[in-house]
Amino acid sequence: MISIFQPNSLASHLACSKCGKTYDIHTVQRFADCCNKPLVVVYKIQKGYAPRQLFTNQESMWRYASLLPVFKKEHIVSLGEGMTPIYPLEKMAKKYGYHQVQVKDETNNPTGSFKARGISMAVSKAKELGVEACIVPTAGNAGGALAAYCAKAGMGCTVVMPKHTPLIFKQECELYGANLILVEGLISDCGKKVAELNRDKTFFDVSTLKEPYRIEGKKTMGYEIAEQLSFQLPDVILYPAGGGTGLIGIWKAFREMQRLGWLTGKLPKMMAVQAATCAPIQHTLQSRNQPDLVFEPRATLANGLAVPYPFGMDMMIEVLEQSGGTTVTIIEEELVAGVKEIAATEGIILSPEGAATWKALDHLKKNKIISGEEKILLLNTGSGYKYLDNI
């Protein structure tokens, strides 16, 4: 049985991620209508708190409930998400000349991916705000997670998914009792369908960064990384960026810990890894100098990376620029090769998104963006078992 405590949240208000305009955290909000940008949660934190004062003994991401925006414990909808392990990839590191490569493996989360963190947070806050039904466009894992957490919460759930998504993701949603709608195209086309279905605002739309709370669940990866590594962060973090909520969330956690005085050294360089068939960050950066550059996004084996028009683009680029990181693109053959090599060498079946971070290391090292002496952390965002038919 999962025991949940009184949160004692330090959350203060919501703010526009661009101009800082404040919004009420106690009413249903989507994104900042002032600038048409994502909203972020702001906390009343300052130096003086010790980790032991804010962390609890929970064996889930709700260990960090003081730094999450749910105010009453009865509203928390948890399936035991978070507290995922960090493994050393010792054999792979030795083979390719790296001092240290580790992977934070999000496979152990409910429904098999890191989406459980953000969805647990969003559904919990939705419950606190009196929401009765949720809807989401998804490339796969977010749909399964929302279906599971809505089932736990007793909420209605509608999932809109591309038709080409592997069968296991569809079956997962249906088993949890969600209304599954299939659409031709990518997640951007699913987003259009969600907007059509939700014209009368029947549902709470949990589209990536179009509500303020999934990012708060995802940021717990940042708190876990810091705590698991005794607040000595790696030099480089490679993150497979689709919608980018996790990339932004981890960086938000690091910034909050700086304000608390828990992190005093240099923060990691954040590297956004994308599929070559769908690399909107790279296109956006390149189009600054090549405004006529054509962007033609296509599907990829790494379903979670097929997000052609992420709503949080500005925030992702800000993370890369602030951290001194960059973006790397990986072709389909590399995704498959990475999954197979790590499975056969280390005994871990990464998702194609996770394998992309490993293959990105080679590109970064060859281009002398990183060195083999740096401490490197990869994010494996979900279970490779869901992708076996694809691979």
C-alpha positions as CSV (number, residue, x, y, z in Angstrom):
1,M,0.0,0.0,0.0
2,I,1.3,3.5,-0.9
3,S,1.3,5.8,2.1
4,I,0.9,9.5,1.4
5,F,1.6,12.3,3.9
6,Q,0.4,15.9,4.2
7,P,2.2,17.8,1.4
8,N,2.8,21.2,3.1
9,S,3.5,22.6,-0.4
10,L,5.5,25.8,-0.8
11,A,3.9,26.6,-4.1
12,S,2.9,30.2,-4.4
13,H,1.4,31.0,-7.8
14,L,1.7,30.4,-11.5
15,A,3.7,32.7,-13.8
16,C,4.0,33.2,-17.6
17,S,7.3,31.6,-18.7
18,K,8.0,34.6,-20.9
19,C,6.9,37.8,-19.2
20,G,6.3,36.6,-15.6
21,K,2.7,37.7,-15.3
22,T,1.1,35.9,-12.4
23,Y,-1.9,33.5,-12.5
24,D,-4.0,31.9,-9.7
25,I,-2.8,28.4,-8.8
26,H,-6.1,27.6,-7.1
27,T,-8.2,27.7,-10.3
28,V,-8.0,25.7,-13.5
29,Q,-5.4,27.2,-15.8
30,R,-4.0,26.1,-19.1
31,F,-1.2,28.3,-20.6
32,A,-0.4,32.0,-20.3
33,D,-2.8,33.9,-22.5
34,C,-0.7,37.0,-22.2
35,C,2.1,35.7,-24.3
36,N,0.7,32.3,-25.5
37,K,3.5,30.5,-23.6
38,P,3.6,27.8,-20.9
39,L,2.8,28.6,-17.3
40,V,5.3,27.6,-14.6
41,V,4.8,27.0,-10.8
42,V,6.6,29.5,-8.5
43,Y,7.6,28.5,-5.0
44,K,8.3,30.4,-1.8
45,I,11.8,29.1,-1.4
46,Q,15.1,30.6,-0.3
47,K,18.4,29.5,1.3
48,G,18.1,28.2,4.8
49,Y,16.1,25.0,4.2
50,A,18.0,21.7,4.5
51,P,17.0,18.7,2.3
52,R,15.9,16.8,5.4
53,Q,13.4,19.6,6.2
54,L,11.7,19.4,2.8
55,F,12.1,15.7,1.9
56,T,10.0,12.9,3.4
57,N,10.5,9.2,3.7
58,Q,8.2,8.4,0.7
59,E,9.4,5.8,-1.8
60,S,8.0,7.8,-4.7
61,M,8.3,11.2,-6.3
62,W,6.0,12.5,-3.6
63,R,9.1,12.5,-1.4
64,Y,9.4,16.0,-2.8
65,A,5.8,17.0,-2.1
66,S,6.8,20.3,-0.4
67,L,8.2,21.4,-3.8
68,L,5.1,20.2,-5.8
69,P,1.9,22.1,-6.2
70,V,-0.7,19.8,-4.5
71,F,-2.0,21.2,-1.2
72,K,-4.0,18.4,0.3
73,K,-2.9,14.7,0.6
74,E,-6.3,13.4,-0.3
75,H,-5.9,14.8,-3.8
76,I,-2.7,12.9,-4.5
77,V,-3.2,10.2,-7.2
78,S,-0.2,7.9,-7.0
79,L,0.8,4.5,-8.3
80,G,4.3,4.6,-6.8
81,E,6.0,6.7,-9.5
82,G,9.5,8.0,-9.3
83,M,12.6,6.9,-7.3
84,T,14.1,5.2,-10.3
85,P,17.6,3.8,-10.3
86,I,20.8,5.1,-11.8
87,Y,23.0,2.4,-13.4
88,P,26.6,2.6,-14.5
89,L,27.2,1.5,-18.1
90,E,30.7,0.3,-17.2
91,K,31.3,-2.1,-20.1
92,M,30.1,0.4,-22.7
93,A,32.1,3.2,-21.1
94,K,35.3,1.1,-21.1
95,K,34.8,-0.1,-24.7
96,Y,34.4,3.4,-26.1
97,G,36.8,5.3,-23.9
98,Y,34.6,7.2,-21.4
99,H,35.5,7.8,-17.8
100,Q,32.0,7.5,-16.5
101,V,28.6,6.9,-18.2
102,Q,25.5,6.3,-16.2
103,V,21.9,5.9,-17.1
104,K,18.8,7.0,-15.1
105,D,16.3,4.3,-16.0
106,E,12.7,5.4,-16.0
107,T,11.5,1.9,-16.9
108,N,10.5,1.1,-13.3
109,N,7.7,3.7,-13.4
110,P,4.1,2.7,-13.5
111,T,3.0,2.1,-17.2
112,G,6.8,1.7,-18.0
113,S,7.9,5.3,-18.6
114,F,8.7,8.7,-17.2
115,K,5.3,9.9,-18.3
116,A,3.9,8.5,-15.1
117,R,5.6,11.4,-13.2
118,G,4.0,14.2,-15.1
119,I,0.7,12.5,-15.4
120,S,0.5,11.7,-11.7
121,M,1.1,15.4,-11.0
122,A,-1.4,16.7,-13.5
123,V,-4.2,14.3,-12.5
124,S,-3.6,15.0,-8.8
125,K,-3.9,18.7,-9.4
126,A,-6.8,18.2,-11.7
127,K,-8.6,16.3,-8.9
128,E,-7.8,19.1,-6.4
129,L,-9.4,21.6,-8.8
130,G,-12.5,19.5,-9.3
131,V,-11.9,18.3,-12.8
132,E,-14.0,15.3,-13.9
133,A,-12.4,14.3,-17.3
134,C,-9.1,14.6,-19.0
135,I,-8.0,14.4,-22.7
136,V,-4.5,14.1,-24.3
137,P,-2.9,13.9,-27.7
138,T,-0.1,11.3,-27.4
139,A,2.6,9.5,-29.3
140,G,2.1,6.5,-27.0
141,N,3.4,6.5,-23.4
142,A,1.5,9.6,-22.2
143,G,-1.8,8.1,-23.3
144,G,-1.2,4.9,-21.3
145,A,-0.1,6.9,-18.3
146,L,-3.1,9.2,-18.4
147,A,-5.5,6.3,-18.8
148,A,-4.0,4.5,-15.7
149,Y,-4.1,7.6,-13.5
150,C,-7.5,8.6,-14.5
151,A,-8.7,5.1,-13.7
152,K,-7.1,5.4,-10.3
153,A,-8.7,8.9,-9.8
154,G,-12.1,7.9,-11.1
155,M,-12.0,10.4,-13.9
156,G,-13.0,10.1,-17.5
157,C,-10.2,9.8,-20.0
158,T,-9.9,10.3,-23.7
159,V,-6.7,9.5,-25.6
160,V,-6.0,10.7,-29.1
161,M,-3.2,8.7,-30.8
162,P,-1.6,8.3,-34.2
163,K,-2.9,5.2,-36.1
164,H,0.7,4.0,-36.7
165,T,1.5,3.8,-33.0
166,P,2.5,0.2,-32.0
167,L,-0.5,-2.0,-30.8
168,I,0.7,-2.4,-27.2
169,F,0.2,1.4,-26.6
170,K,-3.4,1.2,-27.9
171,Q,-4.2,-1.9,-25.9
172,E,-2.8,-0.3,-22.7
173,C,-5.2,2.6,-23.0
174,E,-8.2,0.4,-23.7
175,L,-7.4,-1.9,-20.7
176,Y,-7.4,1.1,-18.4
177,G,-10.8,2.0,-19.7
178,A,-9.9,5.1,-21.8
179,N,-11.8,6.3,-24.8
180,L,-9.2,5.8,-27.6
181,I,-9.4,7.8,-30.8
182,L,-6.9,7.1,-33.6
183,V,-5.8,9.8,-36.1
184,E,-3.8,9.7,-39.3
185,G,-0.5,11.6,-38.9
186,L,1.7,12.7,-36.0
187,I,1.0,14.0,-32.5
188,S,0.5,17.5,-34.0
189,D,-2.5,16.1,-35.9
190,C,-3.7,14.5,-32.7
191,G,-3.5,17.9,-31.0
192,K,-5.8,19.4,-33.7
193,K,-8.3,16.6,-33.0
194,V,-8.1,17.3,-29.2
195,A,-8.9,21.0,-29.9
196,E,-11.9,20.0,-32.0
197,L,-13.2,17.5,-29.3
198,N,-12.7,20.0,-26.5
199,R,-14.2,23.1,-28.0
200,D,-16.7,23.3,-25.2
201,K,-14.0,22.8,-22.5
202,T,-15.5,19.5,-21.3
203,F,-12.1,18.0,-20.7
204,F,-9.0,19.2,-18.9
205,D,-6.4,19.2,-21.7
206,V,-3.1,17.8,-20.5
207,S,-1.2,18.4,-23.8
208,T,2.5,18.9,-23.2
209,L,3.2,22.3,-21.6
210,K,-0.4,23.5,-22.3
211,E,-1.1,23.0,-18.6
212,P,1.4,23.9,-15.8
213,Y,1.7,20.6,-13.9
214,R,3.2,17.8,-15.9
215,I,6.5,19.7,-15.8
216,E,6.3,19.6,-12.0
217,G,6.1,15.9,-12.0
218,K,9.0,15.6,-14.5
219,K,11.2,17.9,-12.5
220,T,11.4,15.3,-9.8
221,M,13.9,13.5,-12.0
222,G,16.2,16.5,-11.3
223,Y,15.7,16.3,-7.6
224,E,16.4,12.5,-7.7
225,I,19.5,12.9,-9.8
226,A,20.9,15.4,-7.3
227,E,20.0,13.4,-4.2
228,Q,21.2,10.0,-5.7
229,L,24.5,11.6,-6.6
230,S,25.0,13.3,-3.2
231,F,24.4,16.7,-4.9
232,Q,27.4,16.3,-7.1
233,L,25.9,16.6,-10.5
234,P,27.4,15.1,-13.7
235,D,29.2,17.2,-16.3
236,V,26.8,16.3,-19.1
237,I,23.1,15.1,-19.2
238,L,21.7,13.7,-22.5
239,Y,18.0,13.8,-22.7
240,P,15.7,12.5,-25.5
241,A,13.6,15.6,-26.3
242,G,10.2,15.3,-27.9
243,G,7.9,17.8,-26.2
244,G,10.8,18.6,-23.9
245,T,8.9,18.7,-20.6
246,G,11.5,16.6,-18.9
247,L,14.5,18.6,-20.2
248,I,12.8,21.8,-19.0
249,G,11.7,20.2,-15.7
250,I,15.1,18.8,-14.8
251,W,16.7,22.2,-15.4
252,K,13.9,23.9,-13.3
253,A,14.7,21.5,-10.4
254,F,18.4,22.4,-10.6
255,R,17.6,26.1,-10.6
256,E,15.3,25.7,-7.6
257,M,18.1,23.8,-5.8
258,Q,20.5,26.6,-6.5
259,R,18.0,29.0,-4.9
260,L,17.9,26.7,-1.9
261,G,21.7,26.7,-1.7
262,W,21.9,22.9,-2.3
263,L,23.8,23.2,-5.6
264,T,26.8,25.6,-5.6
265,G,28.9,24.2,-8.5
266,K,28.6,24.4,-12.2
267,L,25.4,22.9,-13.6
268,P,25.5,20.1,-16.2
269,K,25.5,20.8,-19.9
270,M,22.1,19.7,-21.1
271,M,22.0,17.9,-24.5
272,A,18.7,17.5,-26.4
273,V,18.7,14.4,-28.5
274,Q,16.2,14.1,-31.3
275,A,15.4,11.8,-34.3
276,A,16.8,13.0,-37.6
277,T,13.3,12.4,-39.1
278,C,11.7,14.9,-36.6
279,A,14.2,17.4,-35.2
280,P,12.4,20.7,-34.6
281,I,15.0,22.1,-32.2
282,Q,17.8,21.7,-34.7
283,H,15.5,23.2,-37.4
284,T,14.6,26.2,-35.3
285,L,18.2,26.9,-34.5
286,Q,19.3,26.5,-38.1
287,S,16.5,28.6,-39.4
288,R,17.8,31.7,-37.5
289,N,20.4,31.9,-40.2
290,Q,18.5,30.1,-43.0
291,P,14.9,31.4,-42.8
292,D,13.8,29.6,-45.9
293,L,14.9,26.2,-44.5
294,V,12.2,23.6,-45.1
295,F,11.0,21.4,-42.2
296,E,9.3,18.1,-43.2
297,P,8.8,16.0,-40.0
298,R,8.2,12.3,-40.4
299,A,7.5,9.4,-38.1
300,T,10.3,7.6,-36.2
301,L,10.8,4.3,-34.3
302,A,11.2,6.5,-31.2
303,N,7.6,7.4,-31.0
304,G,8.2,9.9,-28.1
305,L,10.5,12.0,-30.3
306,A,7.9,12.5,-33.1
307,V,6.8,15.9,-31.8
308,P,7.2,18.3,-34.7
309,Y,5.9,21.6,-33.2
310,P,6.6,21.5,-29.4
311,F,4.8,24.2,-27.5
312,G,7.8,24.6,-25.2
313,M,10.4,25.3,-27.9
314,D,11.5,28.6,-26.5
315,M,12.0,27.0,-23.0
316,M,14.0,24.1,-24.5
317,I,16.4,26.4,-26.4
318,E,16.8,28.5,-23.2
319,V,17.9,25.5,-21.3
320,L,20.4,24.6,-24.0
321,E,21.8,28.1,-24.1
322,Q,21.9,28.6,-20.3
323,S,23.7,25.2,-19.7
324,G,26.1,25.4,-22.7
325,G,24.5,22.4,-24.3
326,T,23.3,21.7,-27.8
327,T,21.1,19.4,-29.9
328,V,22.1,16.1,-31.6
329,T,20.1,14.2,-34.2
330,I,20.1,10.4,-34.6
331,I,19.1,8.3,-37.7
332,E,16.8,5.3,-37.4
333,E,19.5,2.8,-38.0
334,E,21.4,4.2,-35.0
335,L,18.4,3.9,-32.8
336,V,18.1,0.2,-33.5
337,A,21.8,-0.5,-33.3
338,G,21.9,1.3,-29.9
339,V,19.1,-0.7,-28.4
340,K,20.7,-4.0,-29.6
341,E,24.2,-3.2,-28.5
342,I,23.3,-2.0,-25.0
343,A,21.0,-5.0,-24.5
344,A,23.7,-7.5,-25.5
345,T,26.5,-5.7,-23.6
346,E,24.9,-4.4,-20.4
347,G,21.7,-6.5,-20.1
348,I,19.3,-3.5,-20.3
349,I,16.7,-3.0,-23.0
350,L,16.5,0.7,-23.5
351,S,13.7,2.4,-25.4
352,P,14.8,3.8,-28.8
353,E,14.6,7.2,-27.2
354,G,17.0,6.1,-24.5
355,A,19.3,4.4,-27.0
356,A,19.4,7.7,-29.0
357,T,21.2,9.3,-26.0
358,W,23.9,6.7,-26.1
359,K,24.4,7.1,-29.9
360,A,24.5,10.8,-29.5
361,L,27.6,10.5,-27.3
362,D,29.6,9.4,-30.3
363,H,28.6,12.5,-32.3
364,L,29.4,14.8,-29.4
365,K,32.8,13.3,-28.8
366,K,33.8,13.3,-32.5
367,N,32.8,17.0,-32.7
368,K,34.8,17.7,-29.5
369,I,31.7,19.1,-27.7
370,I,32.3,16.7,-24.9
371,S,35.4,14.7,-23.8
372,G,35.7,11.1,-22.6
373,E,36.9,12.4,-19.2
374,E,33.6,14.0,-18.3
375,K,31.0,12.4,-16.1
376,I,28.0,11.6,-18.3
377,L,24.4,10.8,-17.4
378,L,21.9,9.4,-20.0
379,L,18.1,9.4,-19.5
380,N,16.2,6.3,-20.6
381,T,12.7,7.5,-20.6
382,G,10.8,4.2,-21.0
383,S,10.7,0.5,-21.4
384,G,12.2,-1.0,-24.5
385,Y,9.8,-3.9,-24.3
386,K,7.0,-1.8,-25.7
387,Y,9.0,-1.3,-28.9
388,L,10.1,-4.9,-29.6
389,D,7.7,-5.2,-32.6
390,N,9.1,-2.0,-34.1
391,I,12.7,-3.0,-33.6
